[in-house]
C-alpha cells in the first residue's frame, strides 16, 4: 500500500476511528522514544557520558546557576 493510498483510507475513516488511529500512532511514538532513552542511558550510552560530564563540571564549580524565574 502506498502512502497516498493510506492517506486516502485515513481520510475516509469516521472521526472515532481517526481518533483511535491517532492514539495508536502516538503510543507507538512514545514506545519508540522510551526505548531510545533506555538505550541512551544504558551503561556506556551517550546519555550516561553526558551525565558524568555535567556532574564533573558541577563538582569542579564550572557552572552558572539558573535564575529562579518561577512566579
Secondary structure, 3 states (H helix, E strand, C coil): CCHHHHHHHHHCCCHHHHHHHHHHHHHHHHHHHHHHHHHHCCCCCHHHHHHHHHHHHHHCCCCCCCCCCCC
